[in-house]
């Protein structure tokens, strides 16, 4: 079973370590084990308990009541709550429970939550209000290599499947519409943002040539020279030296001077690169929607 530090469960739950310690001291919310050096650590059951408390904190119960409840009672309340539409802070409910389902490999529960989320919001708002914040929270763990890879793959692949299914249901592009080529450069593999962009652009009935992840520049050049898309869209997520990112974007700008190039992803890294005339930064989904 995986063990987590207090900083790790704070990142998963969105609750500050100081607050978690107060809940432990005042209400016996969690019962962490201790290392030989007297450092707290938590197992998967403790993490799920915290996530359940956070999920229910917007309901009619006080934190003090929830923290004192046994796990069985919390599970009963979660089962009851998921049968109705959450009314208080539903975004946090979905985010916390999706993480809890993912950490326990509960695919059935994850699928039910995801479907409920889509029914409530639709794909566009579900991505903005639940999926993207979920990925940001998980990304804190991915970046520091604290999230077990198996959990990352489990959750990411279900989300990818849902995005692909939603995209398949869209009508075909208009014959006269502008065209977009979507890709991730070499050594970029986090594809969920690109998949959602694919859905969003296709939703407007524009043509999309989806190249996927880890596309070498020679292969990209051949595809662009053959198809002549109007726009390119790429995500830069993993950390790289600023000079490498700057050189890559400058190369794209020079090679494909006739295309509009839209770049999203790691803002701190991307924004250190000098902009070119045909390169446009996308800081959010709203930015892409405005361009569409």
C-alpha positions as CSV (number, residue, x, y, z in Angstrom):
1,X,0.0,0.0,0.0
2,X,1.3,3.5,-0.8
3,X,2.2,5.9,1.9
4,X,1.9,9.7,1.6
5,X,3.3,12.6,3.5
6,X,1.1,15.4,4.9
7,X,2.2,17.7,2.1
8,X,1.1,15.1,-0.5
9,X,-2.4,14.5,1.0
10,X,-2.7,18.3,1.2
11,X,-2.1,18.6,-2.5
12,X,-4.6,15.8,-3.3
13,X,-7.3,17.3,-1.1
14,X,-6.7,21.0,-1.5
15,X,-6.6,21.4,2.3
16,X,-3.5,23.1,3.8
17,X,-1.2,20.9,6.0
18,X,-1.8,23.3,9.0
19,X,-5.6,22.7,8.7
20,X,-5.2,19.0,8.5
21,X,-3.1,19.0,11.7
22,X,-5.8,21.1,13.4
23,X,-8.5,18.6,12.3
24,X,-6.4,15.8,13.7
25,X,-5.7,17.5,17.0
26,X,-9.3,18.8,17.6
27,X,-11.4,16.1,16.1
28,X,-9.2,13.0,15.5
29,X,-10.0,13.3,11.8
30,X,-7.0,11.1,10.8
31,X,-4.7,8.8,12.6
32,X,-1.4,8.9,10.8
33,X,1.4,6.5,11.4
34,X,4.8,7.8,12.4
35,X,8.3,7.1,11.0
36,X,11.3,6.5,13.2
37,X,12.0,10.2,12.9
38,X,8.4,11.0,14.1
39,X,7.3,12.2,10.7
40,X,3.6,11.7,9.9
41,X,2.7,9.4,7.0
42,X,-0.7,8.3,5.7
43,X,-1.9,5.2,3.9
44,X,-4.5,5.1,1.1
45,X,-7.4,4.6,3.5
46,X,-6.5,7.7,5.4
47,X,-6.2,9.7,2.1
48,X,-9.7,8.4,1.0
49,X,-11.1,9.3,4.4
50,X,-9.8,12.9,4.1
51,X,-11.2,13.2,0.5
52,X,-14.6,12.0,1.7
53,X,-14.6,14.6,4.5
54,X,-13.7,17.3,2.0
55,X,-16.4,16.1,-0.4
56,X,-19.1,16.3,2.2
57,X,-18.0,19.5,3.8
58,X,-20.3,21.5,1.6
59,X,-23.3,19.6,2.7
60,X,-25.4,20.1,5.9
61,X,-22.7,18.7,8.2
62,X,-20.0,20.7,10.1
63,X,-16.4,19.7,9.7
64,X,-16.2,18.8,13.4
65,X,-19.1,16.3,12.8
66,X,-17.6,14.8,9.7
67,X,-14.1,14.4,11.2
68,X,-15.5,12.4,14.1
69,X,-17.6,10.1,12.0
70,X,-16.3,6.5,11.4
71,X,-15.4,5.5,7.8
72,X,-18.6,3.5,7.4
73,X,-20.7,6.5,8.1
74,X,-18.8,8.7,5.7
75,X,-19.2,6.0,3.0
76,X,-22.9,5.9,3.6
77,X,-23.2,9.7,3.2
78,X,-21.1,9.6,0.1
79,X,-23.3,7.0,-1.4
80,X,-26.4,9.0,-0.5
81,X,-24.9,12.2,-1.8
82,X,-23.9,10.8,-5.2
83,X,-27.5,9.8,-5.9
84,X,-28.5,13.4,-5.9
85,X,-27.0,16.5,-7.5
86,X,-24.6,18.1,-5.1
87,X,-25.8,21.6,-4.3
88,X,-22.9,23.1,-2.3
89,X,-19.6,23.4,-4.1
90,X,-20.3,20.6,-6.6
91,X,-17.0,21.1,-8.3
92,X,-15.0,20.2,-5.2
93,X,-17.3,17.2,-4.6
94,X,-16.6,15.8,-8.1
95,X,-12.8,16.6,-8.0
96,X,-12.3,15.0,-4.6
97,X,-14.4,11.9,-5.3
98,X,-12.8,11.3,-8.7
99,X,-9.4,11.4,-7.0
100,X,-10.7,9.0,-4.3
101,X,-12.1,6.6,-7.0
102,X,-8.8,6.8,-8.9
103,X,-6.6,6.1,-5.9
104,X,-8.6,3.0,-5.1
105,X,-8.9,1.9,-8.8
106,X,-12.7,2.0,-8.5
107,X,-13.4,2.2,-12.3
108,X,-17.2,1.8,-11.8
109,X,-17.4,4.7,-9.4
110,X,-15.1,6.8,-11.5
111,X,-17.3,6.3,-14.6
112,X,-20.5,7.1,-12.7
113,X,-19.0,10.3,-11.3
114,X,-17.7,11.3,-14.7
115,X,-21.1,10.6,-16.4
116,X,-22.9,12.6,-13.7
117,X,-20.5,15.4,-14.2
118,X,-21.1,15.4,-18.0
119,X,-24.9,15.4,-17.5
120,X,-24.7,18.3,-15.1
121,X,-22.3,20.5,-17.0
122,X,-21.8,19.2,-20.6
123,X,-18.3,18.4,-21.8
124,X,-17.2,22.0,-22.2
125,X,-18.0,23.2,-18.7
126,X,-17.1,19.9,-17.2
127,X,-13.6,20.3,-18.5
128,X,-13.2,23.8,-17.3
129,X,-14.8,23.3,-13.8
130,X,-13.8,19.8,-12.9
131,X,-11.5,18.0,-15.3
132,X,-8.9,20.7,-15.6
133,X,-8.8,21.6,-11.9
134,X,-8.5,17.8,-11.2
135,X,-5.5,17.6,-13.6
136,X,-3.9,20.7,-12.0
137,X,-4.2,19.0,-8.6
138,X,-2.8,15.8,-9.8
139,X,-0.2,17.7,-11.7
140,X,1.3,18.9,-8.4
141,X,2.0,15.3,-7.7
142,X,3.1,14.3,-11.2
143,X,5.6,17.2,-11.3
144,X,7.3,16.0,-8.1
145,X,7.0,12.3,-9.0
146,X,4.9,11.7,-5.9
147,X,1.8,10.3,-7.6
148,X,2.3,6.5,-8.3
149,X,2.4,6.1,-12.1
150,X,-0.2,3.4,-12.0
151,X,-2.8,5.8,-10.5
152,X,-1.9,8.5,-13.0
153,X,-2.3,6.1,-16.0
154,X,-5.6,4.7,-14.6
155,X,-7.2,8.1,-14.2
156,X,-5.8,9.7,-17.4
157,X,-6.8,6.8,-19.6
158,X,-10.4,6.9,-18.5
159,X,-10.6,10.6,-19.1
160,X,-9.0,10.1,-22.5
161,X,-11.6,7.5,-23.4
162,X,-14.4,9.9,-22.4
163,X,-13.0,12.7,-24.5
164,X,-12.6,10.4,-27.5
165,X,-16.1,9.1,-27.1
166,X,-17.5,12.7,-27.0
167,X,-15.5,13.7,-30.0
168,X,-16.7,10.7,-32.0
169,X,-20.3,11.8,-31.5
170,X,-19.7,15.2,-33.1
171,X,-21.0,16.0,-36.7
172,X,-18.4,16.2,-39.5
173,X,-16.6,19.4,-40.3
174,X,-17.9,21.9,-42.8
175,X,-16.3,21.5,-46.2
176,X,-15.3,25.2,-46.3
177,X,-14.0,25.4,-42.8
178,X,-10.5,26.4,-41.8
179,X,-8.2,23.5,-40.8
180,X,-6.2,22.9,-37.7
181,X,-3.3,20.5,-37.0
182,X,-2.9,19.4,-33.4
183,X,0.2,17.8,-32.0
184,X,2.6,17.4,-29.1
185,X,6.3,17.8,-29.8
186,X,8.9,15.0,-29.1
187,X,9.0,13.9,-25.4
188,X,5.6,15.5,-24.7
189,X,3.1,12.8,-23.7
190,X,0.4,14.5,-21.5
191,X,-2.4,14.4,-24.2
192,X,-5.6,15.3,-22.3
193,X,-5.4,19.0,-23.0
194,X,-4.8,18.4,-26.6
195,X,-7.7,15.9,-26.8
196,X,-10.0,18.5,-25.3
197,X,-8.8,21.1,-27.8
198,X,-9.6,18.5,-30.5
199,X,-13.1,18.2,-29.2
200,X,-13.6,21.9,-28.9
201,X,-12.4,22.7,-32.4
202,X,-14.4,19.9,-34.0
203,X,-17.4,21.1,-32.0
204,X,-17.3,24.3,-34.1
205,X,-17.3,22.1,-37.2
206,X,-13.7,23.0,-38.2
207,X,-11.3,20.5,-39.7
208,X,-8.8,18.9,-37.4
209,X,-5.7,16.8,-38.3
210,X,-4.9,15.2,-35.0
211,X,-1.2,14.0,-34.9
212,X,-1.1,13.0,-31.2
213,X,1.8,12.9,-28.8
214,X,5.6,12.8,-29.3
215,X,5.7,13.9,-32.9
216,X,9.2,14.4,-34.4
217,X,9.8,17.6,-36.2
218,X,10.6,16.0,-39.6
219,X,7.3,14.0,-39.5
220,X,5.4,17.2,-38.5
221,X,7.0,19.1,-41.4
222,X,6.1,16.4,-43.9
223,X,2.5,16.4,-42.7
224,X,2.2,20.2,-42.8
225,X,3.7,20.5,-46.2
226,X,1.3,17.9,-47.5
227,X,-1.9,19.2,-45.9
228,X,-1.2,23.0,-45.6
229,X,-3.3,23.5,-42.4
230,X,-4.4,27.1,-41.5
231,X,-3.5,26.7,-37.9
232,X,-1.2,24.7,-35.6
233,X,-1.9,24.0,-32.0
234,X,0.6,22.4,-29.6
235,X,1.0,22.0,-25.8
236,X,4.3,22.3,-24.0
237,X,3.9,20.7,-20.6
238,X,7.2,19.1,-19.4
239,X,9.9,21.3,-18.0
240,X,12.8,22.1,-20.3
241,X,15.6,24.6,-20.5
242,X,14.2,28.0,-21.6
243,X,16.7,28.2,-24.4
244,X,15.5,24.9,-25.8
245,X,11.9,26.0,-25.8
246,X,12.8,29.3,-27.3
247,X,14.8,27.6,-30.1
248,X,12.0,25.1,-30.8
249,X,9.3,27.8,-31.1
250,X,11.6,30.0,-33.2
251,X,12.1,27.0,-35.6
252,X,8.4,26.4,-35.8
253,X,7.7,30.1,-36.5
254,X,10.3,30.2,-39.3
255,X,9.4,26.8,-40.9
256,X,5.7,27.5,-40.9
257,X,5.5,31.2,-41.4
258,X,2.2,30.9,-43.2
259,X,0.4,29.2,-40.3
260,X,-0.9,30.7,-37.1
261,X,0.8,28.8,-34.3
262,X,-1.1,28.5,-31.0
263,X,0.8,27.4,-27.9
264,X,-0.5,26.4,-24.5
265,X,0.7,24.4,-21.5
266,X,3.4,25.4,-19.0
267,X,3.0,29.1,-18.8
268,X,6.1,29.8,-16.8
269,X,8.3,28.0,-19.4
270,X,6.5,29.2,-22.5
271,X,6.3,32.8,-21.5
272,X,10.1,33.0,-21.1
273,X,10.4,32.5,-24.8
274,X,10.4,35.5,-27.1
275,X,7.1,35.7,-29.0
276,X,7.1,35.6,-32.8
277,X,4.6,37.3,-35.1
278,X,2.7,34.1,-35.9
279,X,2.8,32.6,-32.4
280,X,-0.1,33.1,-30.1
281,X,-0.2,32.1,-26.4
282,X,-3.3,30.4,-25.1
283,X,-3.5,30.9,-21.3
284,X,-6.9,29.2,-20.9
285,X,-9.8,27.4,-22.7
286,X,-11.5,30.8,-23.0
287,X,-8.6,32.1,-25.1
288,X,-9.0,29.2,-27.6
289,X,-12.8,29.8,-27.7
290,X,-12.2,33.4,-28.5
291,X,-10.0,32.5,-31.4
292,X,-12.7,30.1,-32.7
